[in-house]
């Protein structure tokens, strides 16, 4: 009961947390019976659901679990066991996985609260439609994170309102994906095509990108290609042109770029934990023994990001740096002890920081389309090859739409060759953006990829452990429901 009480209390508090503690307001005593009354209440409810994205989804715990398990980096400090994919997670990181699980189910409960209550409210029909669509999007996103990370998981499609609501067995993976796909389609129907200057809110095309990712993961190739085609042909977005490595920073600024389908943006006064943790601003990295900042994740240059990565690809020097500018002297100084460090989220200005965490980028629609169209047809189509080459041309500072024979991938590639190339391009394009682990997992290349960098992959790492708290409080589960290896 303690666990349930905390979860319910959290759901209720979010609706009143913005009220000043010094004001007397009857809304400070929020209950389900007196809350869902006005359009303002409905808006507050969906913002409460969104707050999970802002504070937790892209906080360091989940980012760490997704990214540090990649084959191209090694975590330091308490993250070492995450990189050590040849063994199970240690207790520290098991606790971090549990925190992520709780975050996702908190997001689901908040979305369910909106769906259960707003649908019957007498408010503007257009506003209601959009709010419900946002809730479907957020629930789909949370379940997608859960099913990829834990496999079969409990399905809860209504708000937890009493102790009986907690019990839910692990649903088969296919059943979870069916809910995700249904939620995505409902979100697409009700979301606006654009959210204007508002950042971090879902649009129709954000929902299409999420659905495309789901179809890519479940190998529904034709459906994935169609969702990507809808995004590409919408005319809403365009590729940012680059001529030098630093131009890629224009994709990750706090102002929305032409490639930004959905991002979490943070002001400098409220820095994102991920950018702070991963890449501190351009200050002298003197503390070489630190396992934080630029020293938290070290590039593994024995992987595909090493000597095999063409130095003429501007993404290489954008993502990896060997020198930094000492702000005290203005001199270019070589990294000591660690010759290569990541740099995607380091700012180009002293004292500044890139605080935009991308959720969906326009670039990915091209690469997902290329892979899905090839797999659907059994060989790369002309358009699939062209869209793959567009991303590569941009990476070399070329105009994406103009053929570049010297760098373009050739025709005549087999399905397998083409897909391997797409995966490599995705690795280059989305370095440090939470894509690599899932790409290796969904394509069955985890063992192969880690063997290439001298690491053995342990089968227990396909899925993270079901939290002990869930096993203890969910009466529909038993110890036998635990994932293998834990």
Buried (B, 14 or more C-beta within 10 A) or exposed (E): EEBBEEBBEBBBEBBBEEEEEEEEEEBEEBEBEEBBEEBEBBBBBBBBBBBBBBEBBBBBBBBBBBBBBBBBBBBBEBBBBBBBBEEBBEEEBBEBBBBBBBBBBBBBBBBBBBBBBBEEBEBEEEBBBBBBBBBBBBBBBBBBBBBBBBBBBBBBBEBBBEBEBBEBBBBBBEBBBBBBBEBBBBBBEBBBEEBEEEBBBBBBBBBBBBBBBBBBBBEBBEBBBBBBBBBBEBEBBEBBEBEEBEBBBBBBBBEBBEBBBBBBBBEEEEBBBBBBBBBBBBBEBEEEEBBEBBBBBBBBBBBBBBEEBEEEBBBBBBBBBEEBBBEEEEEEEEBEEBEBBBBBBBBEEEEEBBBBBBBBBBBBBBBBBBBBBBBBBEBBBEEBBBBBBBBBBBBBBBEBEEEBEEBBBEEEBEEEBBBBBBBBBBBBBBBBBBBBBBBBBBBEBBBEBBEEBEBEBBEBBBBBBBBBEBBEBBEEBEEEBBBEBB
